[in-house]
Each structure stands twice: as C-alpha cells, then as structure tokens.
C-alpha cells in the first residue's frame, strides 16, 4: 500500500475544498484589479471560473465577488472554510462602493452550459463598461463581434478580452508529430467528469514543484486557467476540431522551447468517457502525455448536468485512457465533495489497493503527496533538486 501523510481538515464543504497549502503565488503581486460576477453560482459547479480566481490568480487582484444569494459572506469561507478577505456583494453598485474606486476589470465568472449571456447579464456588462471597466469574457459568445459592445467600449475607452476566441482560421495549426521533440515529461491531469478539480490539482502540483526548485510549466486548456494568468494555453473547446490537436501540440512546443521546463503539466477538460465532451481525446492526441493523473469524485453519483448518467469507476476510466493513448495513469487524486475527512482517507486506501497506484487529495492532504506521486513514476524530474 502507498503511504499518505494526512493534513486534518476541520470541515468539508460540498464542492468547496479545504486548502491547507495554497498554490505558489507569483513573485510579484497582480497589479490589475477586478470584480468577478458569479450571481447564484459562487461555490457551485457553474461558478468554477470565480471559484478558481478566488483561490489563485497571477494576473488579477480580486477585490470582490458579486452574488446576491451569498452577499455579506467571505469568499474564502464559502470555498475553503477560511476567510481570505474577498467579500461577496449583492450587486455592482455595492461592489464599486466597497472598492472605493473603479476596478480595472469586470470578469464574467460563470461557466454556464449555454455559453452565452442572458439579457440581464448583457445589461450588467454594458453598465460595467459605462463605469470604465474592461471586460474579461470567458463565454463562447464573443463580445468583440457585437456592435453594441464595441460601440460601448469605444465610448468608454475600454477593451473586451474574449478569452475563448481562437486565432484566425488561416493561422490555426494542424498536428505535425513534432511533440516528440519535447523531451521533458508531459503529464496530463484528466478526470472522470467535468468540473471535478483537474485544474485545481494541476495548479497545486505546479506550485508545489516550483517551491522545491523544479521548473514545472502548466499548459491551460480552458478559460479559467487562461484568466488566472497561465502563460501558455488555449481554450480548446472553442477551436475547430480539425486543429485542436495541432494547436495544443504547437502551444506545448512553444512553451518547451521558450522555458526549458523540467516537466510540463497539461490541464484536462471534461472526461474521455463522457459523451458530451471531446476535449479529453484532443488533449491525449495533441500532448501525447508520458503519464496521466486522474481526478475522481467518489461521492458524486451522476455526471454533472446528467442525472441519468452514472459516474464511471476510476478503473474503467483508466482502462479507457490507456487503451486510447500510449500512456499510463500514474496516480489518482480525489475531489472530496460531500465527503468527510475519514471518508477521504478510506477512499485513498481503497483506491490504492484496488488500482495499485498512489492516491491523494490535492486540497486536504499535503502537496508533498502530489510531488511523491509524480516522482515515483518520473524520478528524473527531481534529479537536479538538492536532497
């Protein structure tokens, strides 16, 4: 059995993780300020962009969250059981009053399945523009293509960042096979469902590796990672399928050539076995990972937004991944939603015995366990680190 040191957690929240060791912060604090809109969804699955920004952001200083249902509370208390000084406000006026200034950015922090704005949200974003705030938009609806929004931006002297918008079609790249020139280990963090914590686990692992002197580089593949400040990445679900593998391959090659990392971590999307998502297949094809870390939520009975679709067992997802791609699943990480600490411990023990790979929880267990999980499969990554 693999050994796991445990960091006790005093309370476990449904889809809200305790976080004893936050991801490593940038050496310089973010200089741009932002308010994040997440009405009715903060701490929930569709609020994953806002949730991620509250936990970690290299690019923006998050001043507050807008969610009338949770107004008056501390964002860190809702997510992780500990105050972090980021207040939740009822509306935009309240958020601006509390900030005492006009923040640089207004971030749309919800990731709805529809991928488009409601009429009320449209009016709210136009109000934020009128106040002089730049817009960060992670939806599939590109606001720079909307005449009303472009006119409003021109009038107020602000810009819109459509995070998901891919490069022009004439510039999109196809897969070439040059990924084999990337000689450092490539590790994909995949999952058994969407919105299950893949990006959070990858972010914590990257930060923990950097803390011990290993040059780990995280490739973002979704809007939240890009908004958080990932230096390399793309919103894979907005790229035409013909170019998905090639765009990811080219991004990884560029990162490798520019940064000379010891290891490259690739953020997963969706689930290979999930019929609603194809992005995991493109990630496996485009990155050709040497290894995979699989994220699973033991207490989640059904797939997100699909009440009649049971969650797969980790063993079946592992078999599918290793059949689909020339790679190995090297470890399992737990999403502890709706679980007590004792249940997390029992799940770790059970899966290690069943799957014969190390298991841990990135948020309620020491990040050293994540490092050990990786180095047990790829000891060469730590070869230059002083013992």
C-alpha positions in Angstrom: 0.0 0.0 0.0 1.2 3.5 -0.7 1.6 5.7 2.3 -0.2 9.1 2.6 0.5 11.7 5.2 -2.7 13.5 6.1 -3.5 17.1 6.8 -6.6 17.2 9.0 -9.4 19.3 7.7 -11.9 20.7 10.2 -14.8 20.9 7.8 -15.6 19.6 4.3 -17.9 21.5 2.0 -19.9 20.2 -0.9 -17.8 21.1 -4.0 -15.8 23.5 -1.8 -12.4 22.4 -0.8 -10.3 23.0 2.3 -7.0 24.3 1.3 -4.1 23.9 3.8 -1.4 24.9 1.3 -2.3 27.4 -1.4 -0.7 27.3 -4.8 2.5 29.2 -5.1 2.0 32.8 -5.8 3.8 34.9 -8.4 6.9 36.7 -7.1 5.2 39.9 -8.0 1.6 40.5 -6.8 -1.0 41.2 -9.6 -1.2 44.9 -10.5 -4.6 44.8 -12.2 -7.8 44.8 -10.0 -11.0 43.1 -10.8 -14.6 42.4 -9.6 -15.9 38.9 -10.5 -19.6 38.4 -11.4 -21.0 35.0 -10.2 -24.6 35.6 -9.5 -26.3 32.5 -7.9 -23.3 30.3 -8.6 -20.4 31.1 -6.3 -19.1 27.9 -4.7 -21.1 25.9 -7.2 -20.0 23.9 -10.2 -21.0 26.6 -12.8 -19.1 29.1 -10.8 -15.8 27.4 -11.3 -14.2 30.4 -13.0 -15.0 32.6 -10.0 -14.0 29.8 -7.6 -10.7 29.4 -9.3 -9.9 33.1 -9.3 -10.6 33.4 -5.6 -8.2 30.6 -4.9 -5.4 31.6 -7.3 -4.7 34.4 -9.8 -1.4 35.5 -11.1 -3.0 38.2 -13.3 -5.7 39.9 -11.2 -6.2 41.1 -7.7 -9.7 40.0 -7.0 -11.5 42.8 -5.0 -14.9 41.2 -4.6 -17.4 38.7 -5.9 -21.0 39.6 -7.0 -23.5 37.0 -5.9 -26.7 38.3 -4.3 -27.5 34.9 -2.8 -24.3 34.8 -0.7 -23.9 38.6 -0.1 -22.2 39.6 3.1 -20.1 36.5 3.4 -16.4 36.0 2.8 -15.5 34.2 -0.4 -12.7 32.1 1.2 -15.1 30.9 4.0 -17.5 29.6 1.4 -14.9 27.8 -0.6 -12.3 26.7 1.9 -13.6 27.3 5.4 -11.2 30.1 6.0 -11.5 33.9 5.5 -9.4 35.3 2.7 -10.7 39.0 2.8 -12.5 38.8 -0.5 -16.1 40.0 0.2 -19.2 38.9 -1.6 -21.6 41.8 -2.6 -25.2 42.0 -3.7 -24.7 43.9 -6.9 -22.3 46.0 -9.0 -23.2 49.3 -7.1 -22.3 47.7 -3.8 -19.1 46.2 -5.1 -18.0 49.6 -6.6 -18.9 51.4 -3.3 -16.9 49.0 -1.3 -13.9 49.1 -3.6 -13.8 52.9 -3.3 -12.6 53.1 -6.9 -13.4 51.8 -10.4 -11.5 48.4 -10.7 -9.6 47.8 -13.9 -11.7 44.8 -14.9 -15.1 43.2 -14.7 -14.8 39.4 -15.0 -17.7 37.2 -16.0 -17.1 34.3 -13.6 -19.8 31.9 -14.5 -19.3 29.0 -16.9 -22.9 28.1 -18.0 -23.5 25.1 -20.3 -25.2 27.5 -22.8 -22.0 29.6 -23.1 -24.0 32.8 -23.7 -25.2 35.9 -21.8 -28.7 36.2 -20.5 -30.5 39.6 -21.3 -29.9 40.7 -17.7 -26.2 39.8 -17.8 -25.9 41.7 -21.1 -27.2 44.9 -19.5 -24.9 44.4 -16.5 -21.8 44.1 -18.6 -22.8 47.3 -20.5 -23.1 49.1 -17.2 -19.7 47.9 -16.2 -18.3 49.3 -19.4 -20.1 52.6 -18.8 -18.3 52.8 -15.5 -15.0 52.4 -17.3 -14.2 48.8 -16.6 -12.5 46.5 -19.1 -14.4 43.2 -19.6 -13.0 39.7 -19.3 -15.3 37.3 -21.0 -14.9 33.6 -20.9 -18.0 32.6 -22.7 -18.4 31.1 -26.2 -20.3 34.4 -27.1 -17.5 36.7 -28.4 -18.5 40.3 -27.4 -15.9 41.9 -29.7 -18.1 40.7 -32.5 -21.2 42.5 -31.1 -21.7 46.1 -32.4 -23.4 47.3 -29.2 -20.5 46.2 -27.1 -17.8 47.5 -29.4 -19.6 50.9 -29.6 -19.8 51.0 -25.8 -16.1 50.1 -25.4 -15.2 52.9 -27.9 -17.3 55.4 -26.0 -15.7 54.5 -22.6 -12.2 53.8 -23.7 -12.1 50.2 -22.5 -11.5 46.8 -24.1 -13.0 43.4 -24.0 -10.9 40.3 -23.7 -12.8 37.3 -25.3 -10.7 34.6 -23.6 -12.1 31.7 -25.6 -11.7 33.3 -29.1 -9.2 31.2 -31.1 -6.7 32.6 -33.6 -7.8 33.4 -37.1 -8.5 30.2 -39.1 -5.7 31.0 -41.6 -3.3 30.8 -38.6 -4.6 27.6 -37.0 -2.1 24.7 -36.9 -2.6 21.0 -37.5 -0.8 18.2 -35.7 2.7 17.5 -37.0 4.2 14.9 -34.7 6.9 17.4 -33.5 5.6 16.8 -30.0 8.3 14.1 -29.8 10.9 16.9 -29.8 9.6 17.9 -26.3 12.0 15.8 -24.3 10.8 16.6 -20.7 8.0 14.5 -19.2 4.5 15.6 -20.2 1.8 14.9 -17.7 -1.9 15.3 -18.4 -4.3 15.8 -15.5 -7.6 14.2 -16.6 -10.8 13.3 -14.8 -13.8 11.1 -14.7 -16.2 14.1 -15.1 -16.3 17.8 -15.9 -15.9 20.4 -13.2 -14.2 17.9 -10.9 -11.0 19.7 -9.9 -8.5 18.9 -12.7 -7.2 22.5 -13.0 -7.1 23.0 -9.2 -5.0 19.8 -8.8 -2.7 20.8 -11.7 -2.2 24.3 -10.3 -1.3 23.0 -6.8 1.1 20.4 -8.2 2.8 23.0 -10.4 3.2 25.4 -7.4 4.5 22.7 -5.1 7.1 21.6 -7.7 8.3 25.2 -8.2 8.6 25.5 -4.4 11.2 22.8 -4.3 13.1 24.1 -7.3 11.6 22.1 -10.1 10.7 24.1 -13.2 7.1 23.0 -13.8 5.1 24.6 -16.5 1.3 24.4 -16.6 -0.5 24.5 -20.0 -4.0 25.9 -19.7 -6.7 24.4 -21.9 -9.8 26.2 -20.6 -11.0 29.8 -20.0 -10.4 29.8 -16.2 -6.8 28.8 -16.4 -6.2 31.5 -19.0 -8.0 34.2 -16.9 -5.9 33.1 -13.9 -2.8 34.0 -15.9 -1.5 30.8 -17.5 1.4 32.0 -19.7 0.8 29.2 -22.2 -2.6 27.7 -23.3 -5.7 27.9 -25.3 -9.4 27.4 -24.8 -9.5 24.1 -26.5 -13.3 23.8 -26.7 -13.5 26.8 -28.9 -11.0 25.6 -31.6 -12.4 23.8 -34.7 -11.8 20.1 -34.2 -9.5 19.7 -37.2 -7.0 21.9 -35.4 -7.4 21.0 -31.7 -4.5 18.5 -31.5 -2.3 20.7 -33.6 -3.0 23.9 -31.7 -2.2 22.1 -28.4 0.9 20.5 -29.8 2.2 23.8 -31.1 1.5 25.5 -27.7 3.4 22.9 -25.8 6.3 23.0 -28.2 6.5 26.8 -27.9 6.4 26.6 -24.1 9.2 23.9 -24.1 11.4 25.9 -26.4 10.9 29.2 -24.5 11.1 27.9 -20.9 13.2 24.7 -20.9 11.0 23.2 -18.2 11.7 20.1 -16.2 8.1 18.9 -16.6 5.0 20.1 -18.5 1.6 19.7 -16.9 -1.4 19.8 -19.2 -4.8 20.8 -17.7 -7.5 18.3 -18.7 -11.1 19.1 -19.8 -14.2 17.0 -19.5 -13.7 13.3 -19.4 -12.7 10.8 -22.1 -15.6 8.6 -21.3 -18.2 11.4 -21.2 -20.3 11.6 -24.4 -20.8 15.3 -24.1 -17.1 16.2 -24.4 -14.4 15.6 -27.0 -11.7 17.7 -25.5 -10.0 14.9 -23.5 -9.4 13.0 -26.7 -7.7 16.1 -28.3 -5.6 16.6 -25.1 -4.4 13.0 -25.3 -3.7 13.3 -29.0 -2.1 16.7 -29.0 0.1 16.3 -25.9 0.9 12.6 -26.2 1.5 12.5 -22.5 4.0 10.3 -20.9 1.8 9.9 -17.9 -1.7 10.8 -16.6 -3.0 11.8 -13.2 -6.7 11.0 -12.9 -9.1 13.1 -10.8 -12.2 11.4 -9.4 -15.1 12.4 -7.0 -16.0 9.2 -5.1 -19.2 10.7 -3.6 -20.5 12.0 -7.0 -23.2 9.6 -8.1 -24.0 11.1 -11.5 -22.3 13.2 -14.1 -22.7 17.0 -13.8 -25.9 18.1 -15.5 -26.8 14.5 -16.4 -28.9 12.9 -13.7 -29.4 9.7 -15.7 -25.7 9.2 -16.4 -23.9 7.4 -13.5 -20.3 8.3 -12.8 -17.7 5.8 -14.1 -15.4 3.9 -11.8 -11.8 5.0 -11.9 -10.7 1.6 -13.1 -12.9 1.8 -16.2 -11.7 5.3 -17.0 -8.0 4.2 -16.6 -8.6 1.3 -18.9 -10.2 3.6 -21.5 -7.3 6.2 -21.3 -4.6 3.5 -21.6 -6.4 1.9 -24.5 -7.0 5.1 -26.3 -3.5 6.5 -25.9 0.1 5.2 -25.5 0.4 6.3 -21.9 0.0 5.2 -18.2 -2.2 6.5 -15.4 0.4 7.1 -12.7 -1.9 8.3 -9.8 -5.4 9.1 -8.6 -6.4 12.4 -7.0 -9.6 12.8 -5.0 -12.3 15.5 -5.2 -13.7 15.3 -1.7 -17.1 17.0 -2.3 -19.8 15.6 0.1 -17.2 13.5 1.9 -15.9 13.6 5.5 -12.2 13.5 6.2 -12.4 9.9 7.3 -14.2 9.0 4.1 -11.4 10.7 2.1 -8.8 8.6 4.0 -10.8 5.4 3.3 -11.2 6.2 -0.4 -7.4 6.8 -0.7 -6.7 3.5 0.9 -9.3 1.6 -1.1 -8.2 3.0 -4.5 -4.5 2.4 -3.8 -5.2 -1.2 -3.0 -7.6 -1.6 -6.0 -5.7 0.3 -8.6 -2.1 -0.2 -7.4 -1.2 3.4 -7.9 -0.7 6.2 -5.4 -3.7 8.3 -4.5 -4.2 11.6 -2.6 -6.4 14.7 -2.3 -4.6 17.8 -3.5 -6.6 20.1 -1.2 -6.9 18.2 2.1 -3.6 16.3 2.0 -0.1 17.6 1.9 1.1 18.7 -1.6 4.2 16.6 -0.8 2.0 13.6 -1.6 1.4 15.0 -5.1 5.1 15.5 -5.6 5.8 11.9 -4.4 3.1 10.6 -6.7 4.8 12.3 -9.7 8.4 11.5 -8.8 7.6 7.8 -8.1 6.8 7.5 -11.8 9.3 10.0 -13.2 12.2 10.2 -10.7 14.3 12.0 -13.3 12.2 15.2 -12.8 13.7 15.6 -9.4 17.3 14.7 -10.4 18.6 18.2 -10.2 16.9 19.1 -6.9 19.2 19.1 -3.8 18.1 16.2 -1.4 
